[in-house]
Amino acid sequence: MTPRADVIVAGGGPAGSATAAALARAGCRVVLFEREVFPRRKPCGDYVNPGAVAALDRLGVRDAVIRAGARAVGGMHVAGARGDAATLRFTGRPGWSVPRRILDAILLAHAAQAGVRVYEGATVAAVVRQGPRMSVTVRFRGRGGVEAHTAALVVGADGLRSAVARAAGLDGASRRGRYTAGSYVAGLAPLDGAGGCDIGEIHLRPDRYCGVAYLPGGVANVTVALGRRVIQGWRGKVREGYWRELLAFPGLRGRLDRAEQVETVAGAGPLAYRRRRCVADGIMLVGDAATYVDPLTGQGVYLALRGAELAAPIALRALDGAGPRRAALAEYRRRRDREFAGVFLISRVLQRLAFQPALAGRALRRLAARPDLGSALIAAIGNVAEPRSVLRPGFVARALGVL
Ligand SMILES: Cc1cc2nc3c(=O)[nH]c(=O)nc-3n(C[C@H](O)[C@H](O)[C@H](O)COP(=O)(O)OP(=O)(O)OC[C@H]3O[C@@H](n4cnc5c(N)ncnc54)[C@H](O)[C@@H]3O)c2cc1C
């Protein structure tokens, strides 16, 4: 039997673990239900941008992640469909690459140490209002049957296809967007980094892309994002389809001769920009459950961790005051809107630009010639500079070589 809770958190990814830890540290009784048993594999590019590294630092897990072997990422090499390329380098704090099965396990353990009661193999199946409290139905793996638990507030941190969002009548998941197929590959040599840092890679083609992150142990996370039809065409031959795609990226072709796939291909999708109303009576959504951005710009972990930082104090104030009704939680939505509007905008602008080969090629040539512009751009994408700084007409004109 789980103890009486002030807050139930659904989902133990970065958003759920970070929100739960912050609330427990402030004295709340927090119970977290996670569907999987950790460590678990999570389809991801395994890139943690500098803004997310700063958030991990504030959360107090920086040293644990470094001890687990996180590698510094000093920038991104972006290769366009027409052969143009630019390496965008961070001038300040680097990002990291670390497998999500490691990062997420550290974050969940940290939440447990902060006093959160963590239940793994526990799927939140339904959420309903019951008088002043929320009733949550949980299915425990291997036990059969379901249990009901109550709390004043439910935090939906259960990802893109959030059951909490569905139950609260907040918008459903998108059916549009690309699908991803990712695996771990040994024998792919990194491009030259600088100052002991690796350089991540993004390879573009007119309607698809591939991301590469170099990880501890000499393996690389290599993930492709492409249309539904392509993936459907792989039926029964996923491995062959995956490698055919990798070899079609000009910037990878000659470098995969000795490469060897060391894990199965994991898929995800459809993945498209999706923004939900993030509060309802007794409910807050955090992380992908609240807003999803295409992984091209590698901002999802940042949004999950920063969203947790925005959610926790507002949840606490509402719990201490008149209760976590929608009006009391609305400040969370306003803060997200204020802080994340530029982040969402830059992600969407770059989505458009990246898949227009002529325009993207022009920008890449210019960024290769002007490393200062490249650094400004990647600082904004990496959530360590104000996104609007690179969305100003003057910056856009310089980056496209018009000025
Ligand atoms: C292919 C791919 C590549 C990506 N690459 C990057 C990248 O390189 N860098 C980056 O920053 N972002 C990347 N992202 C985005 C990033 O993975 C997400 O934005 C991030 O994981 C969001 O964290 P979260 O905690 O909101 O959700 P998640 O990490 O998805 O965690 C949700 C958790 O909830 C659990 N859960 C789900 N349903 C239930 C339920 N009903 N009950 C209980 N538990 C439940 C799940 O098991 C999971 O552990 C990528 C995404 C994809 C799909």
Ligand as a Chemical Component Dictionary entry (heavy atoms), coordinates in Angstrom:
data_LIG
# 
_chem_comp.id                   LIG 
_chem_comp.type                 NON-POLYMER 
_chem_comp.pdbx_formal_charge   0 
_chem_comp.three_letter_code    LIG 
# 
loop_
_chem_comp_atom.comp_id 
_chem_comp_atom.atom_id 
_chem_comp_atom.alt_atom_id 
_chem_comp_atom.type_symbol 
_chem_comp_atom.charge 
_chem_comp_atom.model_Cartn_x 
_chem_comp_atom.model_Cartn_y 
_chem_comp_atom.model_Cartn_z 
_chem_comp_atom.pdbx_ordinal 
LIG C1  C1  C 0 14.404 9.800  -31.333 1  
LIG C2  C2  C 0 14.465 10.947 -30.387 2  
LIG C3  C3  C 0 15.655 11.637 -30.233 3  
LIG C4  C4  C 0 15.741 12.681 -29.319 4  
LIG N1  N1  N 0 16.943 13.281 -29.117 5  
LIG C5  C5  C 0 17.071 14.238 -28.179 6  
LIG C6  C6  C 0 18.348 14.766 -27.839 7  
LIG O1  O1  O 0 19.385 14.337 -28.376 8  
LIG N2  N2  N 0 18.411 15.722 -26.898 9  
LIG C7  C7  C 0 17.287 16.203 -26.259 10 
LIG O2  O2  O 0 17.401 17.092 -25.411 11 
LIG N3  N3  N 0 16.074 15.695 -26.522 12 
LIG C8  C8  C 0 15.941 14.713 -27.451 13 
LIG N4  N4  N 0 14.719 14.140 -27.687 14 
LIG C9  C9  C 0 13.564 14.616 -26.902 15 
LIG C10 C10 C 0 13.640 14.068 -25.482 16 
LIG O3  O3  O 0 13.837 12.689 -25.504 17 
LIG C11 C11 C 0 12.374 14.398 -24.720 18 
LIG O4  O4  O 0 12.010 15.726 -24.932 19 
LIG C12 C12 C 0 12.549 14.143 -23.214 20 
LIG O5  O5  O 0 12.780 12.781 -22.993 21 
LIG C13 C13 C 0 11.330 14.607 -22.436 22 
LIG O6  O6  O 0 11.410 14.158 -21.113 23 
LIG P1  P1  P 0 10.067 13.769 -20.330 24 
LIG O7  O7  O 0 10.483 13.444 -18.946 25 
LIG O8  O8  O 0 9.033  14.798 -20.568 26 
LIG O9  O9  O 0 9.510  12.489 -21.084 27 
LIG P2  P2  P 0 10.148 11.040 -21.250 28 
LIG O10 O10 O 0 11.617 11.130 -21.232 29 
LIG O11 O11 O 0 9.478  10.457 -22.429 30 
LIG O12 O12 O 0 9.706  10.283 -19.944 31 
LIG C14 C14 C 0 8.369  9.907  -19.752 32 
LIG C15 C15 C 0 8.357  8.714  -18.807 33 
LIG O13 O13 O 0 7.004  8.422  -18.495 34 
LIG C16 C16 C 0 6.829  7.017  -18.510 35 
LIG N5  N5  N 0 5.409  6.792  -18.796 36 
LIG C17 C17 C 0 4.771  6.910  -19.984 37 
LIG N6  N6  N 0 3.458  6.653  -19.828 38 
LIG C18 C18 C 0 3.279  6.391  -18.514 39 
LIG C19 C19 C 0 2.140  6.061  -17.731 40 
LIG N7  N7  N 0 0.916  5.984  -18.276 41 
LIG N8  N8  N 0 2.309  5.816  -16.412 42 
LIG C20 C20 C 0 3.542  5.901  -15.833 43 
LIG N9  N9  N 0 4.649  6.203  -16.536 44 
LIG C21 C21 C 0 4.511  6.462  -17.851 45 
LIG C22 C22 C 0 7.749  6.529  -19.595 46 
LIG O14 O14 O 0 8.097  5.179  -19.400 47 
LIG C23 C23 C 0 8.952  7.468  -19.424 48 
LIG O15 O15 O 0 9.928  6.937  -18.564 49 
LIG C24 C24 C 0 14.599 13.076 -28.576 50 
LIG C25 C25 C 0 13.394 12.389 -28.748 51 
LIG C26 C26 C 0 13.331 11.325 -29.626 52 
LIG C27 C27 C 0 12.044 10.574 -29.740 53 
# 
loop_
_chem_comp_bond.comp_id 
_chem_comp_bond.atom_id_1 
_chem_comp_bond.atom_id_2 
_chem_comp_bond.value_order 
_chem_comp_bond.pdbx_ordinal 
LIG C1  C2  SING 1  
LIG C2  C3  SING 2  
LIG C2  C26 DOUB 3  
LIG C3  C4  DOUB 4  
LIG C4  N1  SING 5  
LIG C4  C24 SING 6  
LIG N1  C5  DOUB 7  
LIG C5  C6  SING 8  
LIG C5  C8  SING 9  
LIG C6  O1  DOUB 10 
LIG C6  N2  SING 11 
LIG N2  C7  SING 12 
LIG C7  O2  DOUB 13 
LIG C7  N3  SING 14 
LIG N3  C8  DOUB 15 
LIG C8  N4  SING 16 
LIG N4  C9  SING 17 
LIG N4  C24 SING 18 
LIG C9  C10 SING 19 
LIG C10 O3  SING 20 
LIG C10 C11 SING 21 
LIG C11 O4  SING 22 
LIG C11 C12 SING 23 
LIG C12 O5  SING 24 
LIG C12 C13 SING 25 
LIG C13 O6  SING 26 
LIG O6  P1  SING 27 
LIG P1  O7  DOUB 28 
LIG P1  O8  SING 29 
LIG P1  O9  SING 30 
LIG O9  P2  SING 31 
LIG P2  O10 DOUB 32 
LIG P2  O11 SING 33 
LIG P2  O12 SING 34 
LIG O12 C14 SING 35 
LIG C14 C15 SING 36 
LIG C15 O13 SING 37 
LIG C15 C23 SING 38 
LIG O13 C16 SING 39 
LIG C16 N5  SING 40 
LIG C16 C22 SING 41 
LIG N5  C17 SING 42 
LIG N5  C21 SING 43 
LIG C17 N6  DOUB 44 
LIG N6  C18 SING 45 
LIG C18 C19 SING 46 
LIG C18 C21 DOUB 47 
LIG C19 N7  SING 48 
LIG C19 N8  DOUB 49 
LIG N8  C20 SING 50 
LIG C20 N9  DOUB 51 
LIG N9  C21 SING 52 
LIG C22 O14 SING 53 
LIG C22 C23 SING 54 
LIG C23 O15 SING 55 
LIG C24 C25 DOUB 56 
LIG C25 C26 SING 57 
LIG C26 C27 SING 58 
# 
